[in-house]
Amino acid sequence: MPNHSWYRHHAEMDLEVIALDLNYYQWANQTCPHTNCPDACREHLKKKSDEALQLFEERIAQSKAANWLVFSHYPTDYFPSAWNESAPLQWWSPPWLWHHEDRPAMLTNFLSELSNASRPSIVYFGGHRHNVDQSSTYSISPHTSWLSGGGAGWSVDGQEQGFVVGEVMEDAALRRFSTALGQELREGRFWLAYDQAFGAFPRTRAYVPKPVDVTGQLAAPPRDPRKEVVQPSSWVIVAHCSPTHLLRDQLCCLAREDLSEGVKICYAGEVYKAGDHEKYSEKYSLESGGLVVDGAFFCNEAAFVNHFYGIAEEPNCAIRGASEDNPVAEICVTKPIGRGEELLVDYGMEHCLRNEASVLPPGARARQRGGVVTPPRSPAAHEVPTPDSG
């Protein structure tokens, strides 16, 4: 970094970055006693931290940036107002709890300035603890506070490891998101015991009702279903195929109730640009209008709608492109489906050739991934028709 504390204004992004060295007021009691010069250590750290608070006060008065990105080593719950100062002191308590006379006014006002609603956007990042979350920090609402100490250090303090990524959009809006959930899914570390309402939905996938984008650019970032209540579809449910089914012991998508022609079910998953072939899967991806939705990790019931061949004489659903209700692709019921009946589509000639479905006799098993036959990528995802093109 340019200095212990510093700032930089990025006019082209209407963004100001402020870095603060606040070690004296948060952790001096855990560092200086272990040096050969504890008094000099405290004096040095205090000087650096006071300079940091003075810099922060100056930027409050002078900066007109719409977006602020502020960070120090410590999360918001280490600052005044986040602590109960009447509670018994612990060994890990910040030094300012002992030295009230040394506390600058700006330290006391730090959290209130971070939560100043008159500024368009403030995002604060702190580490110290080894996790990535927004639940263990003190709220600076209406702005955003992150703990971003996961993925490094001598230990871990939770299951949410990874990084926090921010993106400044063309309109200067600041979007931020955690990569931890997507990383868990890709590494096979995600697990959730969904309740009976989700049927046989796999415990190793994250249920999302709509397309998502972990970058927050093409769609809203995904929410972690382990922490927030999600509701399954009222139309369909994931189930295990019967022993006599072509894909026995695998998964399929059944109607919860009678479905009439025209019912639409969103095909949910991760959204990518069609040219980003290396980022999305081959067999769970649908393309429409230059976008791809991939149900390999984030998905809903639509990812388990199978190809009709060998199961029924003809499909009862069709894949359609973007509509007013669904931004990339959807499964559209093309003829009445009774309660408990399986939804089936025709994924097209290319899919059949890649999965050998067109040459399999009844009763044979198609090659699948995870038990679900889905369209291929050639070289992009399987392209589906828009409503206008039929």
C-alpha positions as CSV (number, residue, x, y, z in Angstrom):
1,M,0.0,0.0,0.0
2,P,1.2,3.6,-0.5
3,N,1.2,4.2,3.3
4,H,-0.1,2.9,6.6
5,S,-3.3,4.8,5.9
6,W,-4.2,6.4,2.5
7,Y,-7.0,7.3,0.1
8,R,-7.4,7.3,-3.6
9,H,-10.2,8.9,-5.6
10,H,-11.2,7.3,-8.9
11,A,-13.1,10.0,-10.7
12,E,-14.0,7.7,-13.7
13,M,-15.9,5.4,-11.3
14,D,-17.1,8.0,-8.9
15,L,-15.4,6.0,-6.2
16,E,-13.1,6.8,-3.2
17,V,-11.0,4.1,-1.5
18,I,-9.9,4.7,2.0
19,A,-7.5,2.4,3.9
20,L,-7.1,2.8,7.6
21,D,-4.4,1.5,10.1
22,L,-6.4,1.3,13.4
23,N,-4.3,-1.3,15.2
24,Y,-3.8,0.7,18.3
25,Y,-7.4,1.0,19.1
26,Q,-8.3,-2.6,18.3
27,W,-5.4,-4.9,19.2
28,A,-2.4,-3.1,20.8
29,N,-3.0,-5.0,24.1
30,Q,-2.3,-8.2,22.1
31,T,0.8,-7.0,20.3
32,C,2.9,-4.5,22.2
33,P,3.3,-6.5,25.5
34,H,5.1,-9.1,23.4
35,T,7.8,-6.7,22.1
36,N,11.0,-5.5,23.8
37,C,9.7,-1.9,23.8
38,P,6.0,-2.1,24.8
39,D,5.7,1.7,25.6
40,A,7.3,2.7,22.3
41,C,5.2,0.2,20.5
42,R,2.0,1.7,21.9
43,E,3.1,5.2,21.1
44,H,4.0,4.3,17.5
45,L,0.7,2.5,17.0
46,K,-1.3,5.3,18.5
47,K,0.3,7.9,16.3
48,K,-0.5,5.8,13.2
49,S,-4.1,5.1,14.3
50,D,-4.7,8.8,15.1
51,E,-3.4,9.8,11.7
52,A,-5.9,7.2,10.2
53,L,-8.8,8.7,12.0
54,Q,-7.8,12.2,11.0
55,L,-7.6,11.1,7.4
56,F,-11.1,9.6,7.7
57,E,-12.4,12.9,9.2
58,E,-10.8,14.9,6.4
59,R,-12.3,12.7,3.7
60,I,-15.8,13.0,5.3
61,A,-15.5,16.7,4.9
62,Q,-14.0,16.9,1.5
63,S,-15.1,13.8,-0.6
64,K,-18.0,14.1,-2.9
65,A,-17.7,10.6,-4.3
66,A,-20.9,8.6,-4.7
67,N,-19.2,5.3,-3.7
68,W,-17.0,4.8,-0.7
69,L,-14.9,1.7,-0.2
70,V,-13.4,1.8,3.3
71,F,-11.3,-0.9,4.9
72,S,-9.2,-1.7,7.9
73,H,-8.0,-4.9,9.5
74,Y,-10.9,-5.0,12.0
75,P,-14.7,-5.6,11.4
76,T,-17.3,-3.1,12.5
77,D,-18.1,-5.0,15.8
78,Y,-14.7,-3.9,17.2
79,F,-15.7,-0.2,17.3
80,P,-17.5,1.9,19.9
81,S,-21.3,1.6,19.8
82,A,-20.9,-2.1,18.8
83,W,-19.6,-3.0,22.3
84,N,-21.3,-3.0,25.7
85,E,-18.8,-0.9,27.6
86,S,-20.4,-1.8,30.9
87,A,-19.7,-5.5,30.4
88,P,-16.7,-7.2,32.1
89,L,-13.5,-6.7,30.1
90,Q,-12.0,-9.7,28.3
91,W,-8.5,-10.4,27.2
92,W,-9.4,-9.8,23.6
93,S,-11.3,-6.5,24.3
94,P,-10.0,-3.5,22.2
95,P,-7.5,-1.2,24.1
96,W,-9.9,1.8,23.8
97,L,-12.1,0.1,26.5
98,W,-9.3,0.7,29.0
99,H,-8.1,4.1,27.8
100,H,-11.2,6.2,27.5
101,E,-9.1,9.4,27.8
102,D,-7.2,8.4,24.6
103,R,-10.3,7.9,22.5
104,P,-10.6,10.5,19.7
105,A,-14.1,11.7,18.9
106,M,-13.8,10.2,15.4
107,L,-13.3,6.8,16.9
108,T,-16.5,7.2,18.8
109,N,-18.3,8.5,15.7
110,F,-16.8,6.0,13.3
111,L,-19.8,3.7,12.9
112,S,-22.3,6.5,12.7
113,E,-20.3,8.1,9.9
114,L,-20.2,4.7,8.1
115,S,-24.0,4.5,8.4
116,N,-24.6,8.0,7.2
117,A,-27.6,7.8,5.0
118,S,-26.8,11.0,3.1
119,R,-24.1,9.2,1.2
120,P,-25.2,7.1,-1.8
121,S,-23.1,4.0,-1.1
122,I,-20.5,2.9,1.6
123,V,-19.1,-0.5,1.7
124,Y,-16.8,-1.4,4.7
125,F,-14.5,-4.4,4.7
126,G,-12.8,-5.8,7.8
127,G,-10.9,-9.0,8.5
128,H,-9.2,-10.2,11.7
129,R,-11.6,-13.2,12.1
130,H,-11.2,-15.9,9.5
131,N,-14.6,-16.1,7.8
132,V,-16.5,-14.4,5.0
133,D,-20.0,-13.1,6.1
134,Q,-22.3,-10.2,6.8
135,S,-23.9,-11.8,9.9
136,S,-21.2,-11.4,12.5
137,T,-20.5,-7.7,11.9
138,Y,-22.2,-4.7,13.4
139,S,-24.8,-3.2,11.0
140,I,-24.0,0.1,9.3
141,S,-27.4,0.1,7.5
142,P,-28.4,1.5,5.1
143,H,-24.8,0.7,3.9
144,T,-23.0,-2.6,3.8
145,S,-20.4,-4.2,6.1
146,W,-18.4,-7.3,5.3
147,L,-16.2,-9.6,7.3
148,S,-13.7,-10.7,4.7
149,G,-11.0,-12.7,6.6
150,G,-11.7,-16.1,5.1
151,G,-9.3,-18.1,3.0
152,A,-6.1,-17.1,4.8
153,G,-4.5,-16.8,8.3
154,W,-3.6,-19.4,10.8
155,S,-7.1,-20.9,11.3
156,V,-10.8,-20.7,10.2
157,D,-13.7,-19.3,12.3
158,G,-16.5,-20.6,10.2
159,Q,-17.6,-22.6,7.2
160,E,-17.8,-19.5,4.9
161,Q,-14.4,-19.3,3.3
162,G,-13.5,-17.5,0.1
163,F,-13.4,-13.9,-1.1
164,V,-15.5,-10.8,-1.5
165,V,-15.6,-9.3,-5.0
166,G,-16.8,-5.8,-5.9
167,E,-17.7,-4.5,-9.3
168,V,-18.3,-0.8,-10.3
169,M,-20.9,-0.7,-13.1
170,E,-21.0,1.8,-16.0
171,D,-23.6,3.9,-14.1
172,A,-21.1,4.0,-11.1
173,A,-23.3,1.7,-9.1
174,L,-21.3,-0.5,-6.8
175,R,-22.2,-4.2,-6.6
176,R,-20.5,-6.7,-4.2
177,F,-21.0,-10.3,-3.5
178,S,-19.3,-13.3,-1.8
179,T,-17.7,-16.1,-3.9
180,A,-17.9,-18.5,-1.0
181,L,-21.2,-20.2,-1.9
182,G,-20.3,-20.8,-5.5
183,Q,-16.9,-22.1,-4.4
184,E,-18.4,-24.6,-2.0
185,L,-20.7,-25.9,-4.7
186,R,-17.9,-26.3,-7.2
187,E,-15.7,-28.1,-4.7
188,G,-18.5,-30.4,-3.5
189,R,-18.6,-29.0,0.0
190,F,-22.2,-27.7,-0.2
191,W,-24.8,-29.9,1.6
192,L,-28.4,-29.1,2.7
193,A,-31.1,-31.4,4.0
194,Y,-34.1,-29.9,2.1
195,D,-37.5,-30.6,3.6
196,Q,-40.1,-32.9,2.1
197,A,-41.6,-30.0,0.1
198,F,-38.6,-30.2,-2.2
199,G,-39.0,-33.9,-2.9
200,A,-35.8,-35.5,-4.0
201,F,-34.0,-32.3,-4.8
202,P,-30.3,-33.0,-4.5
203,R,-28.7,-32.0,-1.2
204,T,-25.5,-31.0,-3.0
205,R,-27.1,-28.3,-5.2
206,A,-28.3,-24.8,-4.1
207,Y,-32.0,-24.3,-4.9
208,V,-32.8,-20.9,-6.7
209,P,-36.2,-20.0,-8.1
210,K,-34.8,-17.6,-10.7
211,P,-31.5,-17.3,-12.7
212,V,-28.7,-15.9,-10.6
213,D,-25.2,-14.5,-11.3
214,V,-22.5,-14.8,-8.6
215,T,-20.9,-11.6,-10.0
216,G,-24.2,-9.7,-9.6
217,Q,-23.8,-8.4,-13.1
218,L,-26.2,-10.3,-15.3
219,A,-28.7,-11.2,-12.6
220,A,-29.2,-10.9,-8.9
221,P,-26.5,-12.7,-6.8
222,P,-27.7,-16.0,-5.3
223,R,-28.8,-16.3,-1.7
224,D,-27.6,-19.2,0.5
225,P,-30.6,-21.6,1.0
226,R,-29.0,-22.8,4.2
227,K,-29.5,-19.4,5.8
228,E,-32.6,-18.0,4.1
229,V,-36.0,-19.7,3.6
230,V,-36.6,-20.6,0.0
231,Q,-39.9,-22.0,-1.4
232,P,-40.1,-24.8,-4.0
233,S,-42.3,-24.6,-7.1
234,S,-46.0,-25.0,-6.6
235,W,-46.3,-26.7,-10.0
236,V,-43.7,-29.4,-10.0
237,I,-41.5,-31.6,-7.7
238,V,-38.3,-33.6,-8.1
239,A,-38.7,-37.3,-7.6
240,H,-36.8,-40.6,-8.0
241,C,-37.5,-42.5,-11.1
242,S,-39.3,-45.8,-10.6
243,P,-37.5,-49.2,-11.1
244,T,-39.1,-49.7,-14.5
245,H,-38.2,-46.2,-15.7
246,L,-35.6,-45.7,-18.5
247,L,-33.5,-43.8,-16.0
248,R,-34.3,-45.9,-13.0
249,D,-32.8,-44.9,-9.7
250,Q,-32.2,-41.4,-11.2
251,L,-34.2,-38.2,-10.9
252,C,-37.2,-36.8,-12.8
253,C,-39.6,-33.8,-12.6
254,L,-43.3,-34.6,-11.8
255,A,-46.4,-32.5,-11.7
256,R,-47.6,-31.6,-8.2
257,E,-51.1,-31.1,-9.6
258,D,-52.9,-31.1,-12.9
259,L,-51.1,-28.7,-15.3
260,S,-52.9,-27.1,-18.2
261,E,-51.3,-26.2,-21.5
262,G,-49.4,-22.9,-21.3
263,V,-48.1,-23.3,-17.7
264,K,-44.5,-21.9,-17.7
265,I,-41.7,-23.1,-15.3
266,C,-38.6,-21.0,-15.1
267,Y,-35.3,-22.7,-15.9
268,A,-33.2,-21.4,-13.1
269,G,-29.4,-21.5,-12.8
270,E,-26.3,-19.4,-13.2
271,V,-26.3,-16.9,-16.0
272,Y,-23.4,-16.3,-18.3
273,K,-22.7,-14.6,-21.6
274,A,-22.9,-17.1,-24.4
275,G,-19.3,-16.7,-25.4
276,D,-17.9,-17.7,-21.9
277,H,-17.8,-21.4,-22.9
278,E,-15.2,-22.4,-20.3
279,K,-17.4,-21.1,-17.4
280,Y,-20.6,-23.2,-17.8
281,S,-21.3,-26.9,-18.0
282,E,-22.0,-28.8,-21.2
283,K,-25.1,-30.7,-20.1
284,Y,-27.1,-28.4,-17.9
285,S,-27.0,-25.2,-20.1
286,L,-29.6,-23.5,-22.2
287,E,-28.9,-20.5,-24.4
288,S,-31.2,-17.8,-25.6
289,G,-30.7,-14.2,-26.7
290,G,-26.9,-14.3,-26.1
291,L,-27.2,-15.5,-22.5
292,V,-26.7,-19.0,-21.1
293,V,-28.4,-20.4,-17.9
294,D,-26.5,-23.3,-16.4
295,G,-28.3,-25.6,-13.8
296,A,-25.2,-27.6,-12.8
297,F,-24.8,-26.1,-9.3
298,F,-27.6,-23.5,-8.8
299,C,-30.9,-24.8,-10.1
300,N,-34.6,-25.5,-9.6
301,E,-36.9,-28.4,-10.5
302,A,-36.6,-27.6,-14.3
303,A,-33.1,-28.9,-14.4
304,F,-34.5,-32.4,-13.9
305,V,-36.9,-32.4,-16.8
306,N,-35.8,-35.3,-19.0
307,H,-35.7,-36.0,-22.7
308,F,-38.8,-37.8,-23.8
309,Y,-37.3,-40.6,-26.0
310,G,-37.8,-44.1,-24.4
311,I,-40.1,-42.7,-21.8
312,A,-43.1,-41.5,-23.8
313,E,-44.1,-41.4,-27.4
314,E,-43.9,-37.6,-27.5
315,P,-43.0,-34.7,-25.2
316,N,-45.6,-32.8,-23.2
317,C,-43.4,-29.7,-22.7
318,A,-41.1,-27.6,-24.8
319,I,-38.1,-25.4,-24.0
320,R,-38.7,-21.7,-24.8
321,G,-36.4,-18.7,-24.7
322,A,-36.7,-15.5,-22.7
323,S,-40.2,-14.2,-21.8
324,E,-41.6,-11.5,-19.7
325,D,-41.7,-13.8,-16.7
326,N,-38.4,-15.7,-17.2
327,P,-35.2,-13.8,-18.3
328,V,-33.4,-16.6,-20.2
329,A,-35.3,-19.9,-20.7
330,E,-38.4,-21.7,-19.4
331,I,-40.1,-25.1,-19.7
332,C,-43.6,-24.6,-21.2
333,V,-46.4,-27.2,-20.9
334,T,-47.7,-28.0,-24.4
335,K,-50.5,-30.4,-23.5
336,P,-52.3,-31.2,-20.3
337,I,-50.3,-33.1,-17.7
338,G,-52.0,-35.0,-14.9
339,R,-50.9,-34.9,-11.2
340,G,-48.0,-37.2,-10.7
341,E,-47.1,-37.4,-14.4
342,E,-43.6,-36.7,-15.6
343,L,-42.7,-33.5,-17.5
344,L,-40.7,-34.4,-20.7
345,V,-39.2,-32.3,-23.5
346,D,-37.5,-32.8,-26.8
347,Y,-34.0,-31.5,-26.5
348,G,-33.4,-31.8,-30.2
349,M,-31.3,-33.7,-32.7
350,E,-28.0,-32.4,-31.4
351,H,-28.8,-33.5,-27.9
352,C,-29.9,-37.0,-29.1
353,L,-26.7,-37.5,-31.1
354,R,-24.5,-36.4,-28.2
355,N,-26.4,-38.6,-25.7
356,E,-27.1,-41.5,-28.1
357,A,-30.8,-41.2,-27.3
358,S,-31.9,-41.5,-30.9
359,V,-30.4,-45.0,-31.3
360,L,-31.4,-46.4,-27.9
361,P,-34.2,-49.0,-27.9
362,P,-36.9,-48.7,-25.2
363,G,-35.6,-49.8,-21.8
364,A,-32.0,-48.8,-22.6
365,R,-30.3,-46.2,-20.5
366,A,-29.2,-42.9,-21.9
367,R,-25.9,-41.5,-20.9
368,Q,-26.5,-38.8,-18.3
369,R,-24.7,-36.6,-15.8
370,G,-26.1,-36.9,-12.3
371,G,-29.1,-38.9,-13.6
372,V,-30.5,-36.1,-15.7
373,V,-30.5,-35.9,-19.4
374,T,-30.0,-32.3,-20.4
375,P,-28.9,-30.4,-23.5
376,P,-25.3,-30.2,-24.7
377,R,-23.0,-27.4,-25.6
378,S,-21.9,-27.2,-29.2
379,P,-19.7,-25.2,-28.7
380,A,-22.0,-23.1,-26.6
381,A,-25.1,-24.2,-24.7
382,H,-28.1,-25.8,-26.4
383,E,-29.9,-22.9,-28.1
384,V,-33.6,-22.7,-27.5
385,P,-36.2,-20.9,-29.6
386,T,-37.7,-17.7,-28.5
387,P,-41.5,-17.4,-28.3
388,D,-41.5,-15.5,-31.6
389,S,-39.5,-18.1,-33.4
390,G,-41.6,-21.0,-32.1
